[in-house]
Amino acid sequence: MVNLTTKIGNLTLANPIMPASGTFSVDLSGVFDLNQLGAHVTKTITEEKRGGNPTPRVCEVRGSMLNSIGIPSKGIDHFIDNVIPFYNQYDVPLIVSISAHTVDDFARICERVSVPGVDAIEVNISCPNIEQDGKAFAMRPSTTHSVMTKLRCASDLPLWAKLSPNTGETIEVAVAAEEAGADALVVSNTLLSMAIDIHSRKPKLGNLMGGLSGPSLKPIALRMAYQCAKSVDIPVIGCGGISTVEDIVEYLIAGATAIQVGTATFINPNAMVTLLAELEAFLKAQNIQDISELVGSVRDEDAADSVVFMETAP
């Protein structure tokens, strides 16, 4: 019998597989038993009602996709009254993803969702920050530390900081989040990208640019997960481009404690439960009794610790 039990701080998950925020909804309850997942991660919510970005909001690129959804939301009151009770019928930890434009707004929504039935809060600090000219909080260590410090004072629930790949200071941001009270890191959100229709010469997204997700993102997010796991003592949750069991195992070996599946669910709504079965089969085939044996087992002893970026041939 393979032990898939996973610990994220004080939370115990039956297995390490959960959805990425924005790719999971109550509708999937009609596809498979949601009790099979390690945790439920809600679509990101905002305090106010939001209509989202102009259409088109999604487009396909080679092997992946771009999205510029714009976090449409029915608001915090609807969420507390309707969404939380729905997920509470399952015996699975509920992780609520939140977003806001300012530090004070973040603290307010964090406090409001700290209610019975919520087990942890995923803080989407990868979203634009009005107080910093629209730059995401997770772009800089200073803004990351500022917002996470405020959030730590607003709630006693575990806080998972969702980081951005759109920064050159991955390690510094990760350390700042940990120092300010984050209980785990989700690595990472989507990569700012663009696609153009060569016939109309117009951007394929109504908001011009959007987030790249899917297999194309995986090498970047995997690198970030590895760097973060090496730099902090809190758990890292790998997220980005996971569509095969090999992807999951790579993230675990790199140092991630758990993983989130996003774009793959759009292609196959059963992706997460299929991956769970394949992960268990892989561990059995490898004679691995406990999934924790994989976490952080990357053999990098011969690599120079100081090397972060490598030159590539012209």
Backbone torsions as a table, in degrees:
resi	resn	phi	psi	omega
1	MET	NA	125.6	179.9
2	VAL	-87.3	132.9	177.7
3	ASN	-90.4	110.7	-179.7
4	LEU	-99.2	1.2	-177.7
5	THR	-56.8	133.9	-174.7
6	THR	-129.0	135.6	178.7
7	LYS	-107.1	125.9	171.7
8	ILE	-117.4	94.2	-173.2
9	GLY	63.4	-124.8	-179.9
10	ASN	-87.8	-3.1	-179.4
11	LEU	-89.6	135.9	176.1
12	THR	-109.5	124.6	179.1
13	LEU	-109.5	142.1	179.6
14	ALA	-66.5	-25.6	176.9
15	ASN	-158.6	167.9	-172.4
16	PRO	-87.8	8.6	-173.5
17	ILE	-102.3	127.4	177.9
18	MET	-145.5	164.3	178.6
19	PRO	-80.1	155.6	169.7
20	ALA	-83.4	142.6	-179.0
21	SER	-58.4	142.8	-179.7
22	GLY	90.7	-6.9	-178.2
23	THR	-122.1	14.4	-172.6
24	PHE	-139.3	136.3	179.3
25	SER	-150.2	173.4	-179.6
26	VAL	-62.4	-22.5	-178.5
27	ASP	-61.7	-28.6	-179.0
28	LEU	-68.1	-12.9	177.5
29	SER	-65.3	-19.2	176.4
30	GLY	-87.9	-1.9	-178.2
31	VAL	-104.2	-44.2	178.6
32	PHE	-150.4	167.5	-179.9
33	ASP	-73.6	113.4	-176.5
34	LEU	-66.4	-12.9	176.6
35	ASN	-69.3	-11.3	-178.8
36	GLN	-76.5	-17.0	-176.2
37	LEU	-83.6	157.7	177.8
38	GLY	-72.1	-34.4	178.1
39	ALA	-157.8	160.4	173.1
40	HIS	-108.3	128.6	177.7
41	VAL	-116.8	118.2	-175.1
42	THR	-75.2	162.4	168.9
43	LYS	-60.1	142.2	-179.5
44	THR	-58.7	133.0	178.4
45	ILE	-115.4	156.3	174.3
46	THR	-120.6	162.5	-179.3
47	GLU	-66.8	-40.6	-177.8
48	GLU	-94.4	164.0	173.4
49	LYS	-74.2	138.9	-179.2
50	ARG	-135.6	143.3	179.3
51	GLY	-91.7	-16.6	-179.5
52	GLY	90.7	-177.9	-176.0
53	ASN	-81.3	164.7	177.0
54	PRO	-66.5	152.6	177.0
55	THR	-82.9	159.1	-5.9
56	PRO	-71.0	145.9	-174.4
57	ARG	-104.8	-14.8	-176.9
58	VAL	-137.0	142.2	170.8
59	CYS	-147.6	152.0	179.5
60	GLU	-89.8	139.2	170.8
61	VAL	-124.5	172.6	-172.9
62	ARG	-57.6	110.2	175.9
63	GLY	76.3	0.9	-176.3
64	SER	-152.3	-163.4	178.7
65	MET	-148.0	158.7	172.2
66	LEU	-114.5	144.7	174.1
67	ASN	-139.7	146.4	173.6
68	SER	-139.6	66.9	-173.7
69	ILE	-71.2	-41.3	178.3
70	GLY	86.5	18.0	177.5
71	ILE	50.2	60.8	171.7
72	PRO	-61.5	141.9	-174.1
73	SER	-149.4	142.9	174.7
74	LYS	-88.6	2.1	176.6
75	GLY	93.6	163.5	-172.1
76	ILE	-68.7	-35.7	-178.3
77	ASP	-64.3	-45.1	177.9
78	HIS	-61.6	-40.4	-178.7
79	PHE	-62.2	-47.8	-178.1
80	ILE	-65.8	-39.4	-175.7
81	ASP	-78.2	-27.9	-171.5
82	ASN	-120.8	-43.6	-172.6
83	VAL	-79.2	-47.3	-179.8
84	ILE	-58.6	-46.9	178.4
85	PRO	-59.3	-34.4	179.0
86	PHE	-62.6	-50.1	-177.2
87	TYR	-69.9	-23.7	-178.7
88	ASN	-70.6	-8.2	175.6
89	GLN	-77.6	-7.7	179.9
90	TYR	-104.5	151.8	-179.5
91	ASP	-91.6	53.7	-175.9
92	VAL	-135.7	136.8	178.1
93	PRO	-56.2	138.4	179.8
94	LEU	-104.3	122.2	179.0
95	ILE	-110.5	120.3	-178.2
96	VAL	-99.4	124.3	178.3
97	SER	-92.3	128.6	-178.0
98	ILE	-124.4	155.5	178.3
99	SER	-144.3	149.9	176.9
100	ALA	-159.9	166.2	-175.5
101	HIS	-95.6	-19.5	-179.1
102	THR	-132.9	164.0	179.4
103	VAL	-59.9	-45.9	-178.5
104	ASP	-65.7	-38.7	177.6
105	ASP	-64.0	-40.2	177.9
106	PHE	-60.7	-46.0	-178.0
107	ALA	-63.2	-37.9	-178.1
108	ARG	-67.4	-45.7	-179.5
109	ILE	-70.4	-32.8	177.2
110	CYS	-61.6	-43.8	179.2
111	GLU	-65.6	-38.9	-176.4
112	ARG	-70.2	-31.8	179.9
113	VAL	-89.4	0.4	177.5
114	SER	-82.0	70.3	-175.2
115	VAL	-122.8	163.2	176.5
116	PRO	-56.0	137.9	-178.0
117	GLY	102.4	-16.1	176.5
118	VAL	-101.6	126.8	-175.1
119	ASP	-98.5	-24.4	177.9
120	ALA	-162.4	161.5	179.4
121	ILE	-120.5	123.0	173.6
122	GLU	-91.2	119.4	-174.3
123	VAL	-97.2	110.2	-178.3
124	ASN	-81.2	76.9	179.6
125	ILE	-83.7	12.3	175.5
126	SER	-89.2	1.7	-178.2
127	CYS	-90.4	162.2	-177.2
128	PRO	-59.8	145.4	-178.5
129	ASN	-115.1	107.6	-177.2
130	ILE	-57.8	-33.5	-176.3
131	GLU	-74.2	-9.8	179.9
132	GLN	-126.3	44.4	177.0
133	ASP	55.8	36.4	175.3
134	GLY	84.1	-3.8	179.0
135	LYS	-74.6	142.3	-179.0
136	ALA	-65.4	147.0	177.7
137	PHE	-54.8	-41.0	-174.7
138	ALA	-77.2	6.0	176.0
139	MET	-74.7	-27.7	-174.6
140	ARG	-132.3	146.6	176.5
141	PRO	-61.1	-39.0	-175.8
142	SER	-64.7	-45.5	-179.7
143	THR	-72.8	-32.2	174.8
144	THR	-62.0	-46.9	-179.6
145	HIS	-63.7	-39.8	-177.7
146	SER	-63.3	-49.8	-176.5
147	VAL	-71.3	-38.3	-179.7
148	MET	-68.9	-33.4	176.4
149	THR	-63.2	-43.7	179.5
150	LYS	-64.8	-41.1	-179.1
151	LEU	-68.0	-36.3	179.9
152	ARG	-62.8	-31.1	177.5
153	CYS	-78.4	-18.8	-174.6
154	ALA	-89.7	-16.6	-175.5
155	SER	-151.7	146.9	174.3
156	ASP	-93.9	-4.1	179.7
157	LEU	-73.2	156.5	174.4
158	PRO	-59.4	138.3	180.0
159	LEU	-113.8	124.1	176.2
160	TRP	-106.5	117.6	-179.5
161	ALA	-89.1	120.1	178.8
162	LYS	-91.6	115.7	-173.2
163	LEU	-90.4	166.6	-176.9
164	SER	-110.9	141.8	174.1
165	PRO	-81.9	-4.3	-176.2
166	ASN	-89.8	45.9	179.7
167	THR	-144.3	150.7	174.4
168	GLY	-97.1	9.0	-176.8
169	GLU	-124.2	49.7	-176.6
170	THR	-54.9	-51.5	-176.3
171	ILE	-65.7	-44.1	-178.5
172	GLU	-63.1	-40.2	178.3
173	VAL	-65.9	-42.3	179.3
174	ALA	-60.9	-45.4	179.8
175	VAL	-64.8	-40.1	179.3
176	ALA	-62.7	-41.2	178.7
177	ALA	-63.0	-43.9	179.4
178	GLU	-63.4	-46.4	-178.3
179	GLU	-62.0	-30.0	-177.7
180	ALA	-87.1	-1.4	173.2
181	GLY	115.4	7.5	176.3
182	ALA	-63.9	141.8	179.1
183	ASP	-95.5	-16.5	177.7
184	ALA	-162.6	161.5	176.7
185	LEU	-118.8	136.5	172.1
186	VAL	-104.9	118.5	-171.1
187	VAL	-127.7	105.8	7.7
188	SER	-146.7	-178.0	173.6
189	ASN	-78.3	-170.0	-177.4
190	THR	-80.4	162.1	-177.7
191	LEU	-99.6	126.2	-177.8
192	LEU	-59.3	124.4	-172.1
193	SER	-146.3	179.4	-177.3
194	MET	-153.4	151.8	174.7
195	ALA	-142.1	144.3	-177.3
196	ILE	-127.2	136.8	173.9
197	ASP	-78.8	117.6	-173.2
198	ILE	-73.3	-14.6	-179.9
199	HIS	-87.8	-46.5	177.9
200	SER	-86.9	-17.8	-176.7
201	ARG	63.4	24.2	178.4
202	LYS	-107.5	149.5	173.1
203	PRO	-58.4	144.8	-178.0
204	LYS	-77.1	-11.0	177.2
205	LEU	-112.4	142.3	-179.6
206	GLY	-65.2	-23.3	179.1
207	ASN	-99.1	17.8	178.9
208	LEU	72.0	-56.1	-179.0
209	MET	-122.9	159.5	179.3
210	GLY	-156.0	-173.4	-176.3
211	GLY	-94.8	130.6	176.3
212	LEU	-83.2	128.2	175.1
213	SER	-136.3	171.2	-177.6
214	GLY	99.9	-173.3	-173.4
215	PRO	-52.7	-31.6	-179.3
216	SER	-63.5	-27.0	-178.3
217	LEU	-81.4	-21.4	-169.4
218	LYS	-56.5	-47.4	-179.0
219	PRO	-59.9	-32.8	179.4
220	ILE	-72.8	-49.7	-178.9
221	ALA	-66.0	-34.8	177.8
222	LEU	-64.7	-43.4	176.7
223	ARG	-59.6	-43.6	179.2
224	MET	-63.6	-42.9	179.6
225	ALA	-60.5	-42.5	178.1
226	TYR	-61.6	-48.1	-179.3
227	GLN	-61.6	-44.0	-178.5
228	CYS	-65.9	-43.9	-179.5
229	ALA	-61.3	-32.0	178.0
230	LYS	-75.6	-19.7	-168.7
231	SER	-107.4	-16.2	-177.9
232	VAL	-127.5	165.0	179.5
233	ASP	-101.8	-6.7	178.3
234	ILE	-88.8	159.7	-178.2
235	PRO	-64.2	148.4	174.3
236	VAL	-112.9	132.4	177.4
237	ILE	-108.4	115.4	-176.7
238	GLY	-76.9	137.1	-178.2
239	CYS	-151.7	124.9	177.2
240	GLY	141.0	106.0	172.5
241	GLY	76.5	18.3	-177.6
242	ILE	-83.8	116.7	178.9
243	SER	-138.0	-7.8	179.3
244	THR	-132.5	163.9	178.1
245	VAL	-65.7	-30.8	176.7
246	GLU	-62.1	-37.4	177.4
247	ASP	-61.2	-45.3	179.8
248	ILE	-60.2	-47.6	-177.4
249	VAL	-62.8	-38.3	177.0
250	GLU	-59.3	-47.6	-179.6
251	TYR	-61.2	-42.4	179.8
252	LEU	-63.7	-45.8	178.9
253	ILE	-61.4	-36.5	-179.6
254	ALA	-68.9	-17.5	177.1
255	GLY	127.9	-4.3	177.6
256	ALA	-71.1	141.2	178.8
257	THR	-87.3	-31.4	179.6
258	ALA	-146.8	175.4	-178.4
259	ILE	-140.3	160.0	175.2
260	GLN	-122.5	139.1	-179.4
261	VAL	-109.9	129.1	-177.3
262	GLY	-120.8	-88.4	-173.8
263	THR	-55.4	-34.7	-178.4
264	ALA	-57.7	-30.1	179.8
265	THR	-69.3	-29.7	176.8
266	PHE	-67.0	-32.4	179.9
267	ILE	-79.4	-42.8	-179.6
268	ASN	-137.9	105.0	-177.9
269	PRO	-57.0	-21.2	178.2
270	ASN	-92.3	10.4	-172.6
271	ALA	-54.4	-44.8	-174.7
272	MET	-65.5	-42.9	-179.3
273	VAL	-73.0	-31.9	175.1
274	THR	-64.2	-44.7	179.0
275	LEU	-64.4	-35.4	178.2
276	LEU	-62.3	-44.6	178.7
277	ALA	-65.0	-40.2	-179.5
278	GLU	-69.0	-34.3	178.0
279	LEU	-65.7	-45.0	178.7
280	GLU	-62.1	-40.9	179.0
281	ALA	-65.1	-39.1	178.5
282	PHE	-62.7	-46.4	-178.9
283	LEU	-62.4	-41.2	178.0
284	LYS	-63.0	-42.7	-179.6
285	ALA	-64.7	-30.8	179.7
286	GLN	-90.3	2.6	-179.1
287	ASN	58.4	38.6	176.7
288	ILE	-98.5	118.7	-174.3
289	GLN	-83.5	-29.5	-176.3
290	ASP	-134.7	131.9	-175.5
291	ILE	-62.2	-24.6	179.7
292	SER	-62.6	-19.6	178.3
293	GLU	-64.2	-25.4	-179.6
294	LEU	-82.2	-32.5	-169.6
295	VAL	-62.2	121.2	177.6
296	GLY	70.7	22.0	-175.6
297	SER	-90.5	12.0	-179.7
298	VAL	-58.5	135.8	-178.6
299	ARG	-94.2	87.9	-175.4
300	ASP	-118.6	21.9	-175.4
301	GLU	-60.2	-30.3	-176.4
302	ASP	-87.3	-4.2	-179.9
303	ALA	-86.5	144.8	178.3
304	ALA	-72.5	125.6	-178.0
305	ASP	-59.3	-28.4	-175.1
306	SER	-81.4	-10.5	-176.7
307	VAL	-82.4	119.4	177.5
308	VAL	-111.1	-44.1	178.5
309	PHE	-120.3	145.2	179.7
310	MET	-117.0	142.7	176.3
311	GLU	-71.0	145.2	177.2
312	THR	-113.9	153.9	-179.1
313	ALA	-66.9	145.8	-179.9
314	PRO	-67.1	NA	NA
